[in-house]
Amino acid sequence: MRRSEFEVSDPQVIESVLMECEYGVLSLISDNEPYGVAVNFAYRDGKFYFHGSLEGRKAEAIGERAKCSFVVVKPYAYIPSYFSDTRSACPATQYFASVIARGEVVRLDDPVQKAFGLTALMEKMQPEGGYEPIDATNLIYMKMIEKTGVYVIESNSITLKVKAGQNLSQERQISLISRLEERGASADSATIQMMSRFQKQGE
């Protein structure tokens, strides 16, 4: 990563960011061309799980195993240039957190492993429960598990980039937080929390 002040290596921070994100973009090679597709995912024990069809372009590109890149982005507030008390457009930016995983995506065939991946997805999408646990031996799920494609991304590297004003002076950070509080847009509160969380990395 070119700007080391934006890099975060703490696994717990990486996991917390991933828990906040709804989907990521899976990049593959299909017919000798780059191919990207958005997927809902769950992150569990260092692996990314998603589901889909057993047929179609995505399934064909994956086969039983394929090299891949997976990008997840959590957008935060737009920072307008005039927050820097200048008429220049140059300071305008957006704060964000992004995770990039590289490795291989594998099609799961074992019903128990597929049930594990589907359970991880349900626990993320429906944490309140309200459904019968997914079990490969449960008659209500056996056919569904057989016909559903479940995939896991086995990563050999995961990097997190957080752009939250770490490169700014403490005085500039305080001024920017004040501007965000005054504006009070929908993403500003979460952005302030993120800035405060990573502020020490820039001091």
N, C-alpha and C positions, 0 to 999 in steps of 0.2 A: 504494500500500500504506500503510495507516494507521500501522503501527508500522515506521518506517524501519530500526530496529536489527535487524530480522529479515530485511531484504531483502538478497539477494546477487546481484550483477550479473556476476560473473566467468563468461564462457562456458565455461571449462574446468571450473569447479565445477558448473555446470548440467549439462554433459554427463556428468560423473562420477556425479551423483545419478541421472540418467536411466538410466545403464548398470546401476545397482543395482535398478531398479524393473522389475517383471515385466509390469505392465499399467497402463492408464490408462482414464479414463472420457471418452468422446466425447459431447459434448452438441450436439444438433441440434434442429431444429423439424420435427415430423412431424404432418401433419393439423392444423396450427395449434396444436399443443401441444408443450411441452418434452419432449424425448426423449433419454435418456442410455443409453449402452450401453458395457459394458466390453470393451476389446480389448487383445490382446497387441500390442506395437509394437517397432519398432527406430528409433533416432534416428541420422540420418546427415546430415552437412553442413547442419545447421539445419532438417531436415525429419523428420517422423514418418511411418513407413511401417507399414501393417497390411494384413492380407488378410481375406477373407471371401467370402461368396456374392455372386453378381451379381444375386440376387433377394432379396426379403424387405423388411421395413420399413426396415432400415438402408440398404440399397442404394437404395431408393426415396427416402428422405429426402435422400440425398447426390445422387442423379441424376448428372450429369456434374460438378457443382461446387456446393458449398453452404457458407455461412458456419457456423463452428463454434467451440466452445471445447473444449479438451482438458486434463484435469487428471490429474496423476500424483502419487501420494503415497507417501512412504517413512516408515512409522511407526517410532518408536523407543520408549523406555521410558515407562511410566506413572510419574509422579512423585507419590507419595501426599502428602497434606497434612501428615502427621506428620513428614516429612522437614524441614519448616520449624519443628519444635519448637513446634507450636501445636495446640490442640484444635479450631480452626476448620477447616471443610472448604474454605475459599476458595482456599488455595494449590494444591490438587490440580490436576494437568494432565497432558498427554502431550506429549513432544517429538516433532518430526517435521520432514520436509523435503517441500515441495510445489512442484510446477511447474505453472504455468498458461500455456497457449499459446492465442492467439486468431488466427484467420485463416480460411482456406478449406480444405475437404477436397475433393480432386479424384480422380475415378476415372481410373486409368491405363489406356489402351487400347493403347499401343505395346508390343509384346512385349519389346523390349529394356529399356524402363523397368520393366516388370513383373518381368522377371528380376532387375533391379537391386534392386528392393524386396524380393523374395523372398530374394535372397541376403543382404541386410542382416538380415532376420529370422532366417535360418538361422545366420548368424555370431554372432548374439546367443544363440539358443537352444541351439546345438550348436557352440561354439567349437572343440571338439576335432576337427571335421571328420568324416570317415568317410562322406562322400557325394560323388557326382559333382557337380562345380560346375554351378550352374544357368545354362544358356545357352539363349537363345531359339531357337537353331538346332539344339539337340540333340534328336533324335527322342524320347528318353525323357521330355522335358519339354514338348514343343510343345503337346500336347493339354491337359496340366495348366495351362499358362500361359494358354491360350485360355479355359478354363472357370473359372479362379479370378479372383475380384475382388481387385485390388490397388489400394490407395488411398494417397494421400500428403496429409498436412496441411502446407500452406504457410502458415507463421505470419508475422504481421506484428508480433507482440510475444510475448516469452517472459519470464516473471518467475519467480523462485525465492524462496520464503520458507522460512527455516530457523529453527525455534524450538529453541534449544539452550542456553538460559540466558544469552544475551548481555546481557540486561537486569539480570542479577544482579551484585552486587559480586564482586570477586575472592575475598574471604573466603567468601562464600556459595557460589560455584562450587566452591571447594576442598572445602567441607563436603558439598556435594551429591555430588561425585564419590566422596568417601569412603563415603557412604551407599550409593551404587550398587555400589561395589566390595564392600562388606560383604554386600549382598543377593545379588549374583551371579546374577540371573535371566537368562533367555536373551537378552534385548535389551539388558542393561545394559552389556556390554562395548562393543558398537557405539555405544551412546549416549555413553559416556565418550570414545570416539575422536572422535565428532562434536563434543562439547563442547570438547575440546582443540583441534580444528581451527578452530573459530570463536570461541575464547575472546578472541583479540586484538581482535575487532570490538566487544567489550563493555568493553574497558579504556580 
